[in-house]
Amino acid sequence: MGQTSLSTGGSPHTVAELEDLAFELRSKLLHLCGTYEGAVHIGGDLSAADILTALFEYGLHVDPTDLRNPSRDRFVLSKGHAAVCMYIAMSIRGFFSYEGIVDTYGQLDSAYGMHPCKVQLPGVECSTGSLGHGLPIAVGMALSARGRGESHRVVCLLGDGETGEGSVWEAAMAARSNELGNLVAFVDRNRQLMTSFAEERVVFEPYPDKWAAFGWNVVHVDGHDMGQLVDAIDALPETSSDRPTVVICETVKGKGVDFMEHNLAWHAGSLGAADLERAMAALEASRTKESV
Ligand SMILES: Cc1ncc(C[n+]2csc(CCOP(=O)(O)OP(=O)(O)O)c2C)c(N)n1
């Protein structure tokens, strides 16, 4: 097909190294949340931090120095409000500098908007933010890849609340109908929406069965267990296969900061200096607890 080859996916990290990188991502998120004057979607950033680390450092075949390589995997952040988590994960992977994000995040005309913009920021594959649109776009990208005989993957990260949108299920049905084994959806199943717990508003369960009923391969993991995320990525079917895969990641909104976890007040917010110190101490404590 005249494609140049893309030799590696993420660098060959061990699970322990990936855990360290996820910790770095959470620390940098909290610092940004402590310096930026507006609200940051910190709850859903922290729930997605391990998934985004596993993808950008391990799962996605992307090369930050070769952004237009046609055989690169494509990533769509359907839960676009977690843009800053993706930016920082990408900066850790070497796409751009963390300082550049901190300097302009959320400002008018910044490349680092509260929602991602592919025109403004090289490396971002899709502009998102209006929930329910990412998976339909990812289906189109996967279909296009098939039509061109390309063998890369299209990977999409959704929020579980977002999957209350009907467009997600139209896309799910189209993906199976078109036998898109080159499409993978990760769902950040933190069981919280913006102002309520998920099950209070929408009956999601039996959630894995719903995806299975739409003909998808269903994988269910602890979205904060790096070993499980790596195993799920390793076990993805060939892109030439005929079924899309969903990896349902059980997560905790605010993960790593005790006063944010399961707390509806932290869908979005900002940290003053004292709260930043408290949050960093909580993050360190949670890391110590998990490594015992
Ligand atoms: C179409 C649309 N409606 C509403 C919003 C506002 N909004 C932003 S985040 C959010 C909650 C999303 O919940 P979920 O998908 O579970 O994300 P998470 O809890 O992981 O942050 C809402 C309603 C939006 N961005 N797009």
The ligand as a MOL file (V3000), in Angstrom:
LIG
                    3D

  0  0  0     0  0            999 V3000
M  V30 BEGIN CTAB
M  V30 COUNTS 26 27 0 0 0
M  V30 BEGIN ATOM
M  V30 1 C -23.6470 16.3330 24.3680 0
M  V30 2 C -23.1180 16.7940 25.6790 0
M  V30 3 N -23.9790 16.9750 26.7170 0
M  V30 4 C -23.5080 17.4050 27.9190 0
M  V30 5 C -22.1740 17.6700 28.0910 0
M  V30 6 C -21.6850 18.1840 29.4340 0
M  V30 7 N -20.9090 17.1680 30.1700 0 CHG=1
M  V30 8 C -19.5710 17.2100 30.2410 0
M  V30 9 S -18.9190 15.9540 31.1230 0
M  V30 10 C -20.4630 15.3130 31.4400 0
M  V30 11 C -20.6250 14.0600 32.2440 0
M  V30 12 C -20.1440 12.8960 31.4670 0
M  V30 13 O -20.1350 11.7110 32.2490 0
M  V30 14 P -19.1890 10.5580 31.8190 0
M  V30 15 O -19.3190 10.2860 30.3830 0
M  V30 16 O -19.4560 9.4040 32.7350 0
M  V30 17 O -17.7340 11.1600 32.0440 0
M  V30 18 P -16.7990 11.1040 33.3570 0
M  V30 19 O -17.6650 10.7830 34.5420 0
M  V30 20 O -15.8360 10.0100 33.0840 0
M  V30 21 O -16.1380 12.4270 33.4370 0
M  V30 22 C -21.4570 16.1000 30.8540 0
M  V30 23 C -22.8980 15.8140 30.9480 0
M  V30 24 C -21.3180 17.4980 26.9730 0
M  V30 25 N -19.9990 17.7340 27.0540 0
M  V30 26 N -21.8010 17.0430 25.8060 0
M  V30 END ATOM
M  V30 BEGIN BOND
M  V30 1 1 1 2
M  V30 2 1 2 3
M  V30 3 2 2 26
M  V30 4 2 3 4
M  V30 5 1 4 5
M  V30 6 1 5 6
M  V30 7 2 5 24
M  V30 8 1 6 7
M  V30 9 2 7 8
M  V30 10 1 7 22
M  V30 11 1 8 9
M  V30 12 1 9 10
M  V30 13 1 10 11
M  V30 14 2 10 22
M  V30 15 1 11 12
M  V30 16 1 12 13
M  V30 17 1 13 14
M  V30 18 2 14 15
M  V30 19 1 14 16
M  V30 20 1 14 17
M  V30 21 1 17 18
M  V30 22 2 18 19
M  V30 23 1 18 20
M  V30 24 1 18 21
M  V30 25 1 22 23
M  V30 26 1 24 25
M  V30 27 1 24 26
M  V30 END BOND
M  V30 END CTAB
M  END
